Amino acid sequence: MTRGAWSNSIPGIGTFFVGIDVAPGRYRCDDGKGGWWVRFTGPGGGDPVGSWPLPAGPVEIEITATDFAFETHVGAYWRRIAPAHPAGATPRAELRPVADPALRAELDTIVARRRPLVWLAPLTVLGLGLIGSPLLGSLWLLGLAMLAVLIALGTPSVSLDLRRARELQRRRDRYLTPEDFDGPARELLGRAQAAVDAVRDSEVNREGLLDSVDNAVTLPRQEWEIAQVLAKQSRLRGEQEEISGSAGLPEVEAALLPLREKLDASVAALTRRVEALERYAERTCSADEALRAHRYLETIAERAHEYDELLADTVRDDLALPAIERLTEQSDELVRTLRARLAEAAEAGGAVLPLAPAPSPPPDAESPPAD
């Protein structure tokens, strides 16, 4: 799997956090024979749902935005074949977690450094078997060899998954969950995530037609920056309500008034940012419609010669020429429309500027604390 957010594939073995490692959606594995998968649903992943053993042949799984994590053990990659929600759908009632786009690559680096160490356990067991075999016989060596195989099959995956989970917990400030937002913030974040999903899952984006906008980088960064501001707004709004309810004094209300005005100004500015994302999504959906119409017209044009032959067989040849010319004009016009809508979408995407510079990784990111 490529590093960074919005990857469309999942490795066959490992545990992956939804909204941090993988995006919600429908995934397909070409051959899941003998493997298994587990979706950790509910708050904190407390309600696991799984399937074992998987049959031979293709297997599909739906990972929802409310899932906590997805654990898999199959011999092939999972490939994302459909979004979790249709593009253009109304904002979801349930929000997905939002993480710093750099977090996943950082966790991948830490786990990769530890990977060689987890193989010491089975190698150690096998070494003991070789050392003790002259004294204890071949059965001793055979038994420890089988134990080493069992450890090699289970220990590396489990150990690395636990390590990844511990490192994620240590970086709690690098990701946000729906519980970090109040009602108004949830509404704005839902709108932002719906717009991000609409752009990301559009045909023009998947096919690289919006080449002037790097959505793989821009969209995750936009979502993270918006979520950070919304979480802070939620916290300050809660503090204001708590102080106002506890004091109930006119003087306190007067002191809170300028703070509320500043908070309202921040909400208005962030709302404009979300509206810009929504305009980008609308332009992208419009470009999708033009692209689909263009493809249908290409299909019709491929069959035009059959109609030409039909006309030639039934009426004079000069009657066929205007029909072909009209089809060509329609094709040219639709190409111009498609280009115009793609340009509008790219312009709308370019207007979505980062709220703040990307935070640099913490100084201890390269050397995680010892267990």
ZAMARGU-4260 file (C-alpha; in steps of 0.2 Angstrom, whole numbers, plus 5000, padded with zeros to 4 digits):
<rodrens>
0) 5000/5000/5000 | 5006/5017/4996 | 5010/5029/5010 | 4998/5043/5014 | 4980/5045/5015
5) 4967/5039/5003 | 4976/5024/4998 | 4964/5012/4987 | 4972/4996/4993 | 4975/4987/5010
10) 4989/4974/5012 | 4983/4956/5015 | 4990/4955/5033 | 4989/4968/5047 | 4978/4979/5057
15) 4973/4995/5050 | 4963/5010/5058 | 4949/5017/5049 | 4951/5035/5044 | 4969/5034/5048
20) 4976/5019/5038 | 4962/5016/5027 | 4947/5025/5020 | 4929/5018/5022 | 4922/5009/5007
25) 4919/4993/4999 | 4935/4982/4996 | 4938/4967/4986 | 4951/4953/4988 | 4954/4942/4972
30) 4958/4926/4982 | 4954/4925/5001 | 4956/4906/5002 | 4960/4900/5020 | 4961/4918/5027
35) 4951/4928/5038 | 4946/4946/5042 | 4939/4956/5057 | 4930/4972/5058 | 4931/4981/5075
40) 4915/4991/5076 | 4907/5000/5090 | 4915/5013/5102 | 4934/5009/5102 | 4931/4994/5092
45) 4923/4984/5106 | 4911/4974/5095 | 4922/4963/5083 | 4913/4956/5068 | 4923/4943/5057
50) 4923/4929/5045 | 4934/4913/5045 | 4939/4903/5035 | 4937/4913/5019 | 4932/4903/5003
55) 4943/4901/4988 | 4940/4915/4975 | 4936/4934/4977 | 4929/4941/4993 | 4921/4958/4996
60) 4920/4967/5013 | 4911/4984/5017 | 4922/4995/5029 | 4910/5008/5036 | 4915/5025/5042
65) 4910/5020/5060 | 4922/5005/5061 | 4937/5007/5072 | 4949/4996/5064 | 4950/4982/5051
70) 4961/4966/5054 | 4965/4955/5039 | 4975/4939/5036 | 4974/4934/5017 | 4987/4931/5004
75) 4982/4945/4992 | 4979/4964/4993 | 4962/4971/4996 | 4957/4984/4983 | 4944/4998/4985
80) 4930/4996/4972 | 4917/5008/4979 | 4915/5022/4991 | 4906/5020/5008 | 4893/5032/5002
85) 4887/5037/4985 | 4895/5053/4978 | 4884/5068/4981 | 4875/5060/4996 | 4869/5071/5010
90) 4881/5073/5025 | 4883/5057/5035 | 4875/5056/5052 | 4891/5047/5058 | 4908/5055/5056
95) 4924/5046/5053 | 4940/5050/5063 | 4952/5063/5056 | 4971/5061/5057 | 4986/5071/5053
100) 4991/5065/5035 | 5009/5063/5041 | 5004/5051/5055 | 5002/5035/5045 | 5019/5037/5036
105) 5027/5040/5054 | 5019/5024/5061 | 5024/5014/5045 | 5042/5019/5048 | 5042/5014/5067
110) 5034/4997/5063 | 5046/4994/5049 | 5061/4997/5060 | 5054/4985/5073 | 5050/4971/5060
115) 5067/4963/5060 | 5067/4962/5079 | 5050/4952/5080 | 5059/4938/5071 | 5071/4935/5085
120) 5058/4925/5095 | 5056/4910/5082 | 5075/4911/5078 | 5079/4910/5096 | 5068/4895/5099
125) 5075/4886/5083 | 5093/4890/5090 | 5089/4882/5107 | 5083/4866/5097 | 5099/4865/5087
130) 5109/4867/5103 | 5100/4854/5113 | 5097/4841/5099 | 5114/4832/5103 | 5109/4829/5121
135) 5090/4828/5120 | 5088/4820/5103 | 5079/4823/5087 | 5062/4824/5095 | 5068/4839/5105
140) 5073/4847/5089 | 5057/4843/5080 | 5046/4849/5094 | 5055/4866/5095 | 5055/4868/5076
145) 5036/4866/5076 | 5035/4878/5090 | 5046/4891/5080 | 5035/4889/5065 | 5019/4893/5076
150) 5028/4908/5083 | 5034/4914/5066 | 5016/4913/5060 | 5008/4922/5074 | 5020/4933/5084
155) 5026/4945/5071 | 5009/4951/5065 | 5002/4952/5083 | 5018/4961/5090 | 5018/4974/5076
160) 4999/4977/5077 | 5001/4980/5096 | 5016/4991/5093 | 5007/5001/5080 | 4992/5003/5093
165) 5004/5009/5107 | 5012/5022/5096 | 4995/5028/5090 | 4990/5030/5108 | 5005/5040/5112
170) 5001/5052/5097 | 4983/5055/5103 | 4985/5074/5098 | 4988/5069/5080 | 4971/5062/5077
175) 4953/5067/5082 | 4937/5056/5084 | 4919/5061/5083 | 4918/5063/5102 | 4930/5078/5101
180) 4917/5088/5092 | 4900/5096/5098 | 4884/5098/5088 | 4888/5113/5077 | 4906/5107/5074
185) 4899/5089/5069 | 4888/5097/5057 | 4902/5107/5048 | 4914/5093/5049 | 4901/5082/5041
190) 4899/5094/5027 | 4917/5095/5024 | 4919/5076/5024 | 4905/5074/5012 | 4913/5087/5000
195) 4930/5078/5002 | 4923/5061/4998 | 4913/5068/4983 | 4929/5075/4975 | 4940/5060/4980
200) 4928/5047/4973 | 4924/5057/4957 | 4928/5049/4940 | 4938/5065/4934 | 4949/5064/4950
205) 4952/5045/4949 | 4957/5047/4931 | 4969/5061/4934 | 4959/5074/4924 | 4961/5087/4938
210) 4980/5087/4936 | 4982/5105/4942 | 4976/5100/4959 | 4985/5087/4970 | 4969/5080/4978
215) 4979/5066/4987 | 4988/5079/4997 | 4976/5094/4997 | 4960/5085/5003 | 4967/5075/5018
220) 4977/5091/5024 | 4961/5102/5022 | 4951/5089/5032 | 4964/5088/5046 | 4965/5107/5047
225) 4947/5110/5047 | 4945/5096/5060 | 4958/5104/5071 | 4949/5121/5071 | 4932/5113/5074
230) 4939/5103/5089 | 4946/5119/5097 | 4930/5128/5094 | 4920/5114/5102 | 4931/5115/5117
235) 4930/5134/5119 | 4911/5134/5116 | 4910/5121/5130 | 4920/5131/5142 | 4909/5147/5139
240) 4893/5137/5142 | 4900/5130/5158 | 4906/5147/5164 | 4889/5155/5159 | 4879/5142/5167
245) 4889/5141/5183 | 4890/5160/5186 | 4874/5167/5180 | 4880/5184/5183 | 4878/5199/5172
250) 4896/5204/5174 | 4901/5187/5168 | 4890/5188/5153 | 4897/5205/5148 | 4915/5198/5150
255) 4910/5183/5139 | 4902/5193/5125 | 4918/5198/5116 | 4924/5181/5117 | 4908/5174/5109
260) 4910/5187/5096 | 4928/5181/5092 | 4922/5163/5092 | 4907/5167/5080 | 4920/5176/5068
265) 4931/5160/5068 | 4915/5149/5065 | 4910/5161/5050 | 4928/5160/5043 | 4928/5141/5044
270) 4911/5140/5037 | 4917/5149/5021 | 4932/5137/5020 | 4919/5122/5020 | 4908/5131/5007
275) 4923/5133/4996 | 4926/5114/4998 | 4907/5111/4993 | 4909/5122/4978 | 4924/5112/4973
280) 4914/5096/4975 | 4899/5103/4965 | 4911/5108/4950 | 4919/5091/4951 | 4902/5082/4950
285) 4897/5094/4935 | 4913/5088/4927 | 4909/5070/4930 | 4892/5073/4921 | 4901/5080/4906
290) 4913/5066/4906 | 4900/5053/4906 | 4890/5062/4892 | 4906/5063/4882 | 4909/5044/4884
295) 4891/5040/4879 | 4893/5051/4864 | 4909/5042/4859 | 4900/5026/4860 | 4886/5033/4849
300) 4899/5039/4837 | 4907/5022/4836 | 4890/5015/4830 | 4887/5030/4818 | 4894/5020/4803
305) 4880/5007/4805 | 4867/5021/4804 | 4876/5028/4789 | 4875/5012/4780 | 4857/5010/4784
310) 4854/5027/4777 | 4864/5023/4762 | 4854/5008/4759 | 4837/5016/4760 | 4839/5034/4754
315) 4851/5044/4744 | 4869/5046/4751 | 4867/5065/4753 | 4854/5063/4766 | 4867/5053/4777
320) 4879/5068/4777 | 4870/5080/4788 | 4866/5067/4801 | 4885/5063/4802 | 4890/5081/4803
325) 4877/5085/4817 | 4885/5071/4827 | 4902/5078/4824 | 4896/5095/4830 | 4888/5088/4845
330) 4904/5079/4850 | 4915/5094/4847 | 4903/5104/4858 | 4903/5091/4872 | 4922/5091/4872
335) 4922/5110/4874 | 4910/5108/4888 | 4920/5095/4897 | 4936/5105/4896 | 4927/5120/4903
340) 4920/5111/4917 | 4936/5103/4921 | 4944/5120/4921 | 4930/5126/4933 | 4933/5112/4945
345) 4952/5115/4945 | 4950/5133/4948 | 4938/5129/4963 | 4951/5117/4970 | 4965/5130/4968
350) 4954/5142/4979 | 4954/5129/4993 | 4970/5135/5002 | 4978/5128/5018 | 4972/5135/5034
355) 4989/5134/5042 | 5006/5127/5037 | 5008/5108/5039 | 5015/5104/5057 | 5032/5096/5057
360) 5034/5079/5065 | 5038/5079/5084 | 5057/5078/5087 | 5055/5061/5095 | 5046/5054/5080
365) 5062/5046/5073 | 5066/5037/5089 | 5051/5030/5098 | 5051/5027/5117 | 5057/5010/5122
370) 5043/4998/5128
</rodrens>
